[in-house]
Amino acid sequence: MNTKTSIQVLDWDTSFFGKKIGTYKNEIWNKKVCEALRGEMKKEAIECVYVKMRRENLSLQQSICGLGPIDSQVTYECDMKNWSSTGTPAEKFETSAQKSDLESLHALAKELSIASRFWIDEKFRSKAAEMYLIWIDKLVADPDASVLITRGDKGIISGFVTCRKKGKECHLDLIVVSGNHHGKGIGSQLMESFMNWTAENGIKKAVVVTQESNAPARRLYEKFGFKLKETTDIFHIWR
Ligand SMILES: CC(C)(COP(=O)(O)OP(=O)(O)OC[C@H]1O[C@@H](n2cnc3c(N)ncnc32)[C@H](O)[C@@H]1OP(=O)(O)O)[C@@H](O)C(=O)NCCC(=O)NCCS
């Protein structure tokens, strides 16, 4: 059996975390594959390798280097043909926003980082919040994306959703409602804004990825007609 491995080094992650990080795609895992992978990691001084495995393939594996997944993600898709725009106006976050608005946006992005695999993995945790700040700043500046917000008491931002054109799809990368405002319909309002933005931009398919264990988010997406497409388990293999 061919056990030759080839890790693809991830430049952005390597520079951001200050340690060499890579990714490795492989359908079949066994002891030999794992030994070859660890050998390559040692030779190339790679600290961590991300492995993503579709759930239906996971049961075929002996073991992924004896590790359990650090995260399990579900991908949902929505056919926009059934969506009729509600016309609910959404406020777009602008790059010229006031300092206080930017601070609220960043505080919400930090709340989101706590659910991520970079927070769950203690070796990445100290950088998880910063990663989400960079992510939201990039989306605010991206000409193919919009960050839509809701405001609560005294006009303070209570939640946001991001909409990003990717080819023929619209991706919802981030959605969050401030902790003390959960369960009041704000998430639904943001989803409505996301759906309207997608429809207004002539996009026929919406895509969102969340954690398998995130029941509130999953129910929210299902309520808006999203259907589960696939489940992916993610592993962090450390040297
Ligand atoms: C997901 C989230 C945005 C929902 O916002 P929200 O304002 O609480 O949502 P709403 O009040 O509009 O509720 C919308 C639906 O979500 C579901 N929901 C909300 N809270 C829930 C809970 N605790 N358990 C299960 N489902 C829940 C329900 O289906 C609800 O619809 P319904 O009230 O008609 O049954 C919010 O929980 C949140 O910010 N979570 C943390 C960030 C996050 O996980 N983001 C997603 C990953 S990027």
The ligand as a Tripos MOL2 file, in Angstrom:
@<TRIPOS>MOLECULE
LIG
   48    50     1     0     0
SMALL
NO_CHARGES

@<TRIPOS>ATOM
      1 C1        -27.7140   31.1750   16.8410 C.3       1 LIG1
      2 C2        -28.1390   32.5450   17.3670 C.3       1 LIG1
      3 C3        -27.6100   33.6000   16.3900 C.3       1 LIG1
      4 C4        -29.6720   32.6120   17.4120 C.3       1 LIG1
      5 O1        -30.0370   33.9370   17.7450 O.3       1 LIG1
      6 P1        -31.3630   34.2750   18.5630 P.3       1 LIG1
      7 O2        -31.5740   35.7360   18.5080 O.co2     1 LIG1
      8 O3        -31.3080   33.6630   19.8900 O.co2     1 LIG1
      9 O4        -32.4360   33.5290   17.6540 O.3       1 LIG1
     10 P2        -34.0210   33.7300   17.6440 P.3       1 LIG1
     11 O5        -34.4890   34.2690   18.9610 O.co2     1 LIG1
     12 O6        -34.3990   34.4710   16.4150 O.co2     1 LIG1
     13 O7        -34.4920   32.2300   17.4950 O.3       1 LIG1
     14 C5        -34.4500   31.6670   16.2090 C.3       1 LIG1
     15 C6        -34.5870   30.1620   16.2670 C.3       1 LIG1
     16 O8        -33.3960   29.6010   16.7630 O.3       1 LIG1
     17 C7        -33.7240   28.4360   17.5000 C.3       1 LIG1
     18 N1        -33.2370   28.6330   18.8610 N.ar      1 LIG1
     19 C8        -32.9530   29.7810   19.5120 C.ar      1 LIG1
     20 N2        -32.4600   29.5200   20.7400 N.ar      1 LIG1
     21 C9        -32.4180   28.1810   20.8450 C.ar      1 LIG1
     22 C10       -31.9880   27.2820   21.8620 C.ar      1 LIG1
     23 N3        -31.4870   27.7160   23.0170 N.pl3     1 LIG1
     24 N4        -32.0590   25.9350   21.6120 N.ar      1 LIG1
     25 C11       -32.5550   25.4750   20.4200 C.ar      1 LIG1
     26 N5        -32.9550   26.2950   19.4370 N.ar      1 LIG1
     27 C12       -32.9040   27.6110   19.6430 C.ar      1 LIG1
     28 C13       -35.2290   28.2670   17.4340 C.3       1 LIG1
     29 O9        -35.5470   27.4360   16.3480 O.3       1 LIG1
     30 C14       -35.6850   29.6630   17.1510 C.3       1 LIG1
     31 O10       -36.8440   29.7310   16.3970 O.3       1 LIG1
     32 P3        -38.2730   29.7230   17.1020 P.3       1 LIG1
     33 O11       -38.1710   30.6490   18.2770 O.co2     1 LIG1
     34 O12       -39.1740   30.1970   16.0260 O.co2     1 LIG1
     35 O13       -38.4570   28.2880   17.4760 O.co2     1 LIG1
     36 C15       -27.6340   32.8040   18.8220 C.3       1 LIG1
     37 O14       -27.9680   31.6840   19.6090 O.3       1 LIG1
     38 C16       -26.1370   33.0730   18.9300 C.2       1 LIG1
     39 O15       -25.6610   34.1880   18.7520 O.2       1 LIG1
     40 N6        -25.3520   32.0150   19.2650 N.am      1 LIG1
     41 C17       -23.9180   32.1560   19.4600 C.3       1 LIG1
     42 C18       -23.1880   32.3670   18.1540 C.3       1 LIG1
     43 C19       -23.3450   31.1760   17.2270 C.2       1 LIG1
     44 O16       -23.3680   30.0270   17.6460 O.2       1 LIG1
     45 N7        -23.4340   31.4750   15.9010 N.am      1 LIG1
     46 C20       -23.5780   30.4380   14.8780 C.3       1 LIG1
     47 C21       -22.2720   29.9090   14.4100 C.3       1 LIG1
     48 S1        -21.4440   30.9950   13.2530 S.3       1 LIG1
@<TRIPOS>BOND
     1     1     2 1
     2     2     3 1
     3     2     4 1
     4     2    36 1
     5     4     5 1
     6     5     6 1
     7     6     7 2
     8     6     8 1
     9     6     9 1
    10     9    10 1
    11    10    11 2
    12    10    12 1
    13    10    13 1
    14    13    14 1
    15    14    15 1
    16    15    16 1
    17    15    30 1
    18    16    17 1
    19    17    18 1
    20    17    28 1
    21    18    19 ar
    22    18    27 ar
    23    19    20 ar
    24    20    21 ar
    25    21    22 ar
    26    21    27 ar
    27    22    23 1
    28    22    24 ar
    29    24    25 ar
    30    25    26 ar
    31    26    27 ar
    32    28    29 1
    33    28    30 1
    34    30    31 1
    35    31    32 1
    36    32    33 2
    37    32    34 1
    38    32    35 1
    39    36    37 1
    40    36    38 1
    41    38    39 2
    42    38    40 1
    43    40    41 1
    44    41    42 1
    45    42    43 1
    46    43    44 2
    47    43    45 1
    48    45    46 1
    49    46    47 1
    50    47    48 1
@<TRIPOS>SUBSTRUCTURE
     1 LIG1         1 GROUP 0 **** ****
